[in-house]
Amino acid sequence: MKRIGPFIVERRLAPPRHVVFGVSVLAVVVALLLAALVFWAYGVSPWRAYAEIGRGTLGTVDGLSDIVRRAIPLILCGVGLTLAFRAQFWNIGAEGQLLAGAVAASGVALFVPVPDGLRLPLMFLAGFGAGALWAVIPALLRVKLQVNEVISTLMMNYIMAYIVEWLVHGPWKGPTMRGFAYTDMFPTAARLPLIAGTRVHWPTLGVGVVAALVVGLILSRTRLGYEVRVVGQSPDAARYAGISFTVVLSLAMVISGGLAALAGVGEVAGIHWRLRSPSHISMGYGYTAIIVAWLARGSPIAAILTALLFGLIFAAGDLMKTTLGLPFQITGVFNGLILFSLISSDLLMYWRIRWRRRGEAWT
Amino acid sequence: MDLGWLVSTVSRALAFGVPLLWGTLGEIYAERSGVVNLGVEGMMILGAYAGFAVAQTLGHPGWGLLAAAAVGVVAAVWHAFLTVTLRANQYVSGLALTLFGLGLAGLLGRGWEGRPLRVPLGTITVPSLAEIPVLGPMLFVDQTILTYLGILLAVVLWVVLFRTRWGIAIRSVGESPATADSLGINVTVVRYLCVALGGLLAGVGGGYLSVAYRPSWTEGMTAGMGWIVIALTIFASWDPLQAIWGAFFFGALYHLSFRLQAYVSPELLKLMPYAFAILVLAVSGFGGARWRRRAPGSLGVPYVRGER
């Protein structure tokens, strides 16, 4: 407890929900103010920039649908990450897991002979499997060989990105695509239906929302969820209780990586209809999802909302490129700023400032 | 395989290992004081951009490297402020720094893309040593001064860390800040200084890429080197001397990934350094306690006086 003038500043252990929400909103607002400085430095009036963004994204059907389309991969990756982060497993590899899903789905779409009706379900299944497999490796490396998961998951992002490059430049390069590094277009049966007039592939959106609910239930209602939380909050207690780290972390990563991979399936089957270079498939959704999960404070349901916020930022990035002539990299600056102000605001939540009560002792 | 091939491979491995070496030395100091900085990639790319822009504008590579170092320090002090003073999560702060740095450098660097630097940092020939057959052309020709400075720096930093009072202060802050605090060592100051040094060296490492190695500016030119640095820090057991051969080993891998393109497809070669980084850490996990890399005791844990 500290006294500053007439105020008392004291520690609180568990911040109530409205404080968490308020502080998070405040953090985003502060980041937007800082971003205004970037606009200004770039010679664009911040007022004009934000007005354009507001009008172009929230004000039109096209804009709104673009937000949702960008939010779809962020929901899937973000929900998965909340689970991994609850176990204090730093999965920075959603980007690579997403690409793994895209590769598996493209393989099924182009090369596996199955009846048309089964093709899309099989793509989702294969995608989930590939992502789960890719994600379980760092979990096992950490438990069995003490390899830091931040490094292994990150390195695996690069590895998967180069594997995709190799596929589209080499063995999977479409014969009909002339000089371009694409696979052939998917057959119609391997393309996801869209909401008419938009690029929102609604089946993936549905999967994302269901995934958020299911992961929410897993965390709060199942034994696995309980063990994930214990492993995350108190590894020593988990060890004494005989919880198997191998099982818990592996399962958490199977789900986390599998969901990120479904995002990749959605992108290739819903947007691109082919496999192409990794920077086109993802634009950093896997990395942005880290912020999505962090801002959601580990709640999969809240991750839907935060994913929409970052969908808005991506949509705004597109818009700024076309209307204001600002490069797309500005979304990276935005994301970094939001993450910065978010973590600096954490401290605020755990301290309470109140008036000194009359007659209270000066301490 | 003829001798000329080997000579040029070793020589290029040295040149490519320089940014890794500088970055790793910096990260070793930051982590020895107990602060993980995952923002190396961001600090390096900012250094690369600032180095190029300043060298191009002022017409001297020295100013470029100085600017790169300064930008690295600013970025690192920001990380230190968030993690040491505000006690924010070190992993997330570092990631934010990387995201922000890559974005900002890409944004600012738009107009500079693709133009060669007018005044790149020159290469030097070490007198008389360059005359030695085989070893001479391998090690003492076609390197910039930063190669040798880096090795010298590694030795100096090793001596400071393991043979001086300052080194004891740094290591004790990283192992057990509460103990260090009770002995009168200012934990906050030590951590700020070490993280700032980390930023300085990472900045120079980035600046080397754009001012000496390439010498030009391309968006995302660090290409994940910052992450390799993080892996190398563990690989080197937080020991500056071991960082030398680690950095040059990975320099060789990077170089070979260009060199072998005649035989294997380039995309598969490029993933080699990243695969090796995992492999190397996994193999050192096999070896049991003797081989296991032991991290500083309080790595990643913010220090609050009077808690725990």
Chai-1 contact restraints between the chains, C-beta under 6 A:
chainA,res_idxA,chainB,res_idxB,connection_type,confidence,min_distance_angstrom,max_distance_angstrom,comment,restraint_id
A,W90,B,Y91,contact,1.0,0.0,6.0,A-B,restraint_1
A,L141,B,A282,contact,1.0,0.0,6.0,A-B,restraint_2
A,L145,B,A282,contact,1.0,0.0,6.0,A-B,restraint_3
A,L145,B,G285,contact,1.0,0.0,6.0,A-B,restraint_4
A,Q146,B,G285,contact,1.0,0.0,6.0,A-B,restraint_5
A,V147,B,L281,contact,1.0,0.0,6.0,A-B,restraint_6
A,V147,B,A282,contact,1.0,0.0,6.0,A-B,restraint_7
A,V147,B,G285,contact,1.0,0.0,6.0,A-B,restraint_8
A,I151,B,I230,contact,1.0,0.0,6.0,A-B,restraint_9
A,I151,B,A231,contact,1.0,0.0,6.0,A-B,restraint_10
A,S152,B,I278,contact,1.0,0.0,6.0,A-B,restraint_11
A,L154,B,W227,contact,1.0,0.0,6.0,A-B,restraint_12
A,M155,B,Y274,contact,1.0,0.0,6.0,A-B,restraint_13
A,M155,B,A277,contact,1.0,0.0,6.0,A-B,restraint_14
A,M155,B,I278,contact,1.0,0.0,6.0,A-B,restraint_15
A,Y158,B,G224,contact,1.0,0.0,6.0,A-B,restraint_16
A,Y158,B,Y274,contact,1.0,0.0,6.0,A-B,restraint_17
A,I159,B,L271,contact,1.0,0.0,6.0,A-B,restraint_18
A,I159,B,Y274,contact,1.0,0.0,6.0,A-B,restraint_19
A,I159,B,A275,contact,1.0,0.0,6.0,A-B,restraint_20
A,Y162,B,E267,contact,1.0,0.0,6.0,A-B,restraint_21
A,Y162,B,K270,contact,1.0,0.0,6.0,A-B,restraint_22
A,Y162,B,L271,contact,1.0,0.0,6.0,A-B,restraint_23
A,E165,B,E267,contact,1.0,0.0,6.0,A-B,restraint_24
A,W166,B,S265,contact,1.0,0.0,6.0,A-B,restraint_25
A,W166,B,E267,contact,1.0,0.0,6.0,A-B,restraint_26
A,W166,B,L268,contact,1.0,0.0,6.0,A-B,restraint_27
A,H169,B,E267,contact,1.0,0.0,6.0,A-B,restraint_28
A,G170,B,S265,contact,1.0,0.0,6.0,A-B,restraint_29
A,P327,B,L107,contact,1.0,0.0,6.0,A-B,restraint_30
A,P327,B,R110,contact,1.0,0.0,6.0,A-B,restraint_31
A,Q329,B,G103,contact,1.0,0.0,6.0,A-B,restraint_32
A,Q329,B,G106,contact,1.0,0.0,6.0,A-B,restraint_33
A,Q329,B,L107,contact,1.0,0.0,6.0,A-B,restraint_34
A,I330,B,L107,contact,1.0,0.0,6.0,A-B,restraint_35
A,G332,B,L99,contact,1.0,0.0,6.0,A-B,restraint_36
A,G332,B,L102,contact,1.0,0.0,6.0,A-B,restraint_37
A,G332,B,G103,contact,1.0,0.0,6.0,A-B,restraint_38
A,V333,B,G103,contact,1.0,0.0,6.0,A-B,restraint_39
A,V333,B,L104,contact,1.0,0.0,6.0,A-B,restraint_40
A,N335,B,L99,contact,1.0,0.0,6.0,A-B,restraint_41
A,G336,B,A96,contact,1.0,0.0,6.0,A-B,restraint_42
A,G336,B,L99,contact,1.0,0.0,6.0,A-B,restraint_43
A,G336,B,F100,contact,1.0,0.0,6.0,A-B,restraint_44
A,G336,B,G103,contact,1.0,0.0,6.0,A-B,restraint_45
A,L339,B,A96,contact,1.0,0.0,6.0,A-B,restraint_46
A,F340,B,A96,contact,1.0,0.0,6.0,A-B,restraint_47
A,I343,B,A88,contact,1.0,0.0,6.0,A-B,restraint_48
A,I343,B,N89,contact,1.0,0.0,6.0,A-B,restraint_49
A,I343,B,V92,contact,1.0,0.0,6.0,A-B,restraint_50
A,I343,B,S93,contact,1.0,0.0,6.0,A-B,restraint_51
A,S344,B,L82,contact,1.0,0.0,6.0,A-B,restraint_52
A,S344,B,L86,contact,1.0,0.0,6.0,A-B,restraint_53
A,S344,B,A88,contact,1.0,0.0,6.0,A-B,restraint_54
A,D346,B,A88,contact,1.0,0.0,6.0,A-B,restraint_55
A,L347,B,L86,contact,1.0,0.0,6.0,A-B,restraint_56
